[in-house]
Amino acid sequence: MGEQTPRYHRIADELRHLIDTGELKPGQQLPTEHQLMGQYSASRNTIRLALRRLTDEGLLVAGQGRGSFVRKKHPAAVWDWSVLESRSRHNSAHSNGDQWSTVVEESGRKPRQEVNVSIRRPPPDVAEQLGLDPETALTVVRERVRYVDQEPYAIADSYFPEELVRGTPLMLPEDVSAPGGVLAASGLITERYQDEITVRMPTRAESEKLGLPAGTPVAVHRRTGYDKDGRALRVMISVLPGDRHIIRYDVSAE
């Protein structure tokens, strides 16, 4: 005979069912630990283990000294990366030059970005993608926290070889855009992109910047842009919380 299912698993299963069926609604506060102890005739430790299990699953969030709440769902931001940053979209009459902001506005929501710009040595993996010596080369780094309707939705850090973008608007510590894109407006034409997507748990710094509850994985989208001669112009690394993003691609079957 197999081992009996732990009591806290069964309690977590019952609470999960109430969440799944909508009896416990997003944002609703759960009964207190003391009330749950009485409801399930269980010890405080058993109740805490059950709540922790649901928190780790991303179903609950802990309020500051106020118990546990059913996690609210964020409206998903849908990104079609097969056309985002394409020349056809840059040339669209609806584009203001910053494609991220344009996509958010087209969905009827309000975009905002916090921007920090610095010049520093690139991380070894970024240096390799840019074809730079990590010991001697410098990159211009544009670090952005991107907000949708005042909520942090993504981190987007772009690395440019310093010698390529010296004296361009990309050096400015502010949100910049240009028709056709800032790189193209500076004479640096991107001919193709290479994308890589990985999924992992966020770092502590990422969780703090994005206000992520426990149990929230992130997708890391790394896009490297190349000119017609195969020279890397930029590496952009976006950290996208899994509870508020959909990444879409349109791929030809040819």
C-alpha positions as CSV (number, residue, x, y, z in Angstrom):
1,M,0.0,0.0,0.0
2,G,1.4,3.4,-1.0
3,E,1.9,6.2,1.5
4,Q,-1.1,8.2,2.4
5,T,-1.3,11.7,0.7
6,P,-0.1,14.3,3.3
7,R,-2.9,16.2,4.9
8,Y,-1.6,19.6,3.7
9,H,-1.7,18.3,0.1
10,R,-5.4,17.5,0.5
11,I,-6.1,20.9,2.0
12,A,-4.2,22.6,-0.8
13,D,-6.2,20.5,-3.4
14,E,-9.5,21.7,-1.9
15,L,-8.5,25.4,-1.9
16,R,-7.1,25.0,-5.4
17,H,-10.5,23.7,-6.5
18,L,-12.2,26.7,-5.0
19,I,-9.9,29.0,-6.9
20,D,-10.3,27.1,-10.2
21,T,-14.1,27.1,-10.0
22,G,-14.2,30.8,-9.1
23,E,-15.7,30.4,-5.6
24,L,-12.5,32.1,-4.4
25,K,-12.1,35.1,-6.8
26,P,-9.0,36.9,-7.9
27,G,-8.0,39.4,-5.2
28,Q,-10.2,37.8,-2.5
29,Q,-8.6,37.3,0.9
30,L,-8.6,33.7,2.2
31,P,-9.8,33.0,5.8
32,T,-7.1,33.5,8.4
33,E,-4.8,30.7,9.5
34,H,-6.8,30.3,12.7
35,Q,-10.1,30.1,10.7
36,L,-8.6,27.5,8.3
37,M,-7.3,25.5,11.3
38,G,-10.8,25.2,12.6
39,Q,-12.4,24.6,9.2
40,Y,-10.0,21.7,8.4
41,S,-9.3,20.5,12.0
42,A,-5.6,20.9,11.2
43,S,-2.5,22.3,12.9
44,R,-1.1,25.7,12.1
45,N,1.9,24.1,10.5
46,T,-0.3,22.0,8.2
47,I,-2.3,25.1,7.1
48,R,1.0,27.0,6.5
49,L,2.3,24.1,4.4
50,A,-0.9,24.1,2.3
51,L,-0.8,27.8,1.7
52,R,2.9,27.7,0.9
53,R,2.2,25.0,-1.7
54,L,-0.4,27.2,-3.4
55,T,1.9,30.3,-3.2
56,D,4.7,28.3,-4.9
57,E,2.2,27.4,-7.6
58,G,1.5,31.1,-8.2
59,L,-2.2,30.8,-7.1
60,L,-1.8,32.9,-3.9
61,V,0.1,36.0,-2.8
62,A,0.9,37.0,0.7
63,G,-0.2,40.4,1.9
64,Q,2.1,42.3,4.3
65,G,0.8,40.9,7.6
66,R,-2.7,40.6,6.1
67,G,-2.9,36.9,5.3
68,S,-3.1,35.3,1.8
69,F,-5.0,36.5,-1.3
70,V,-6.0,34.8,-4.5
71,R,-3.6,36.1,-7.1
72,K,-5.0,38.6,-9.6
73,K,-4.5,37.9,-13.3
74,H,-2.7,40.5,-15.5
75,P,-4.1,41.2,-18.9
76,A,-1.7,39.5,-21.3
77,A,0.5,41.6,-23.6
78,V,0.8,39.9,-27.0
79,W,4.1,40.3,-28.9
80,D,4.4,39.2,-32.5
81,W,8.1,39.0,-32.6
82,S,8.1,37.9,-36.3
83,V,7.1,41.5,-37.3
84,L,8.1,43.6,-34.3
85,E,11.1,45.8,-35.3
86,S,10.5,45.0,-39.0
87,R,11.1,47.7,-41.5
88,S,7.5,47.4,-42.7
89,R,6.2,48.1,-39.2
90,H,8.7,50.9,-38.7
91,N,7.4,52.5,-41.8
92,S,3.8,52.1,-40.8
93,A,1.8,55.3,-40.4
94,H,0.7,54.1,-37.0
95,S,4.3,53.7,-35.7
96,N,5.8,56.5,-33.6
97,G,9.3,55.1,-33.9
98,D,9.2,53.2,-30.6
99,Q,7.6,49.9,-31.6
100,W,7.1,48.6,-28.0
101,S,5.1,51.8,-27.1
102,T,3.2,51.6,-30.3
103,V,2.0,48.0,-29.8
104,V,0.9,48.8,-26.2
105,E,-1.0,51.9,-27.4
106,E,-2.6,49.9,-30.2
107,S,-4.1,47.6,-27.6
108,G,-5.7,50.5,-25.9
109,R,-3.3,50.6,-22.9
110,K,-0.8,53.2,-21.7
111,P,3.0,52.6,-22.0
112,R,5.8,54.1,-20.0
113,Q,9.5,53.4,-19.7
114,E,12.1,54.2,-17.1
115,V,15.5,54.5,-18.8
116,N,19.0,54.3,-17.5
117,V,22.0,54.7,-19.8
118,S,25.7,53.8,-19.0
119,I,28.9,52.9,-20.7
120,R,30.6,49.8,-19.4
121,R,32.3,46.5,-20.3
122,P,29.8,43.9,-21.7
123,P,29.1,40.6,-20.0
124,P,31.1,37.8,-21.6
125,D,28.1,36.3,-23.4
126,V,27.0,39.6,-24.8
127,A,30.6,40.4,-25.8
128,E,30.7,37.1,-27.7
129,Q,27.5,37.9,-29.6
130,L,28.7,41.4,-30.5
131,G,32.1,40.1,-31.5
132,L,33.8,42.2,-28.9
133,D,36.7,41.7,-26.5
134,P,35.1,41.6,-23.0
135,E,38.4,42.8,-21.5
136,T,38.8,45.9,-23.6
137,A,35.6,46.8,-25.5
138,L,33.0,49.2,-24.2
139,T,29.2,49.0,-24.8
140,V,26.5,51.6,-24.4
141,V,23.8,49.9,-22.2
142,R,20.3,51.2,-22.3
143,E,18.4,49.6,-19.3
144,R,14.7,50.0,-19.3
145,V,11.8,49.0,-17.1
146,R,8.7,49.0,-19.2
147,Y,5.3,49.7,-17.7
148,V,1.8,49.1,-19.0
149,D,-1.0,51.1,-17.2
150,Q,1.5,51.9,-14.5
151,E,2.3,48.3,-13.7
152,P,5.9,47.0,-14.4
153,Y,5.6,44.5,-17.3
154,A,9.1,43.9,-18.5
155,I,12.8,44.6,-18.3
156,A,14.6,45.4,-21.6
157,D,18.4,45.9,-21.6
158,S,20.1,46.8,-25.0
159,Y,23.8,46.6,-25.5
160,F,25.5,48.5,-28.4
161,P,29.2,48.6,-29.4
162,E,30.2,52.1,-28.1
163,E,32.2,53.0,-31.2
164,L,29.1,52.4,-33.4
165,V,26.6,54.6,-31.5
166,R,29.0,57.3,-30.1
167,G,27.3,60.7,-30.5
168,T,23.9,59.2,-31.5
169,P,20.6,59.7,-29.5
170,L,21.2,56.2,-28.1
171,M,23.6,57.9,-25.7
172,L,20.9,60.0,-24.2
173,P,19.6,59.0,-20.7
174,E,15.9,59.2,-21.8
175,D,13.3,57.5,-23.9
176,V,14.3,58.0,-27.6
177,S,12.7,57.1,-30.9
178,A,13.0,58.0,-34.6
179,P,11.1,57.1,-37.7
180,G,12.4,53.8,-39.0
181,G,14.2,53.2,-35.6
182,V,17.1,55.0,-33.9
183,L,19.7,52.7,-35.3
184,A,18.5,53.1,-38.9
185,A,18.3,56.9,-38.4
186,S,21.9,56.8,-37.3
187,G,22.9,55.0,-40.5
188,L,23.1,51.5,-39.0
189,I,20.7,49.3,-40.9
190,T,19.6,46.0,-39.4
191,E,19.1,43.3,-42.0
192,R,18.3,40.3,-39.8
193,Y,17.7,39.2,-36.3
194,Q,18.6,36.1,-34.3
195,D,16.3,35.3,-31.4
196,E,16.9,33.0,-28.4
197,I,14.2,32.3,-25.7
198,T,14.9,30.7,-22.4
199,V,12.6,30.2,-19.4
200,R,13.8,30.4,-15.8
201,M,12.9,31.7,-12.3
202,P,13.7,35.4,-11.9
203,T,16.6,36.8,-9.9
204,R,15.9,38.7,-6.8
205,A,16.7,42.0,-8.5
206,E,14.3,41.1,-11.3
207,S,11.6,40.2,-8.9
208,E,11.9,43.5,-7.1
209,K,11.9,45.6,-10.3
210,L,8.9,43.8,-11.7
211,G,7.0,43.3,-8.4
212,L,6.8,39.5,-9.0
213,P,4.9,37.3,-6.6
214,A,6.5,34.0,-5.6
215,G,6.1,31.2,-8.2
216,T,6.4,33.5,-11.3
217,P,8.8,32.2,-14.0
218,V,10.1,34.6,-16.6
219,A,10.9,34.2,-20.3
220,V,14.2,35.7,-21.3
221,H,14.1,36.9,-25.0
222,R,17.5,37.7,-26.4
223,R,17.5,39.3,-29.8
224,T,20.7,40.1,-31.7
225,G,20.5,42.4,-34.8
226,Y,23.0,42.1,-37.7
227,D,23.8,44.4,-40.7
228,K,24.1,43.2,-44.3
229,D,27.8,42.3,-43.6
230,G,27.0,40.1,-40.6
231,R,28.2,42.7,-38.1
232,A,26.3,42.6,-34.8
233,L,24.8,46.0,-34.0
234,R,22.8,45.3,-30.9
235,V,21.9,42.7,-28.3
236,M,18.6,43.3,-26.6
237,I,17.7,41.1,-23.6
238,S,14.1,41.2,-22.4
239,V,12.8,39.7,-19.2
240,L,9.1,38.9,-19.6
241,P,7.1,37.6,-16.6
242,G,5.2,34.5,-17.6
243,D,1.9,35.7,-16.1
244,R,1.6,38.7,-18.3
245,H,3.1,38.0,-21.7
246,I,2.3,36.0,-24.9
247,I,5.1,35.6,-27.4
248,R,3.9,34.9,-30.9
249,Y,5.7,34.0,-34.1
250,D,4.4,33.7,-37.7
251,V,6.6,31.1,-39.4
252,S,6.4,30.1,-43.1
253,A,6.1,26.4,-43.8
254,E,8.3,26.7,-46.9
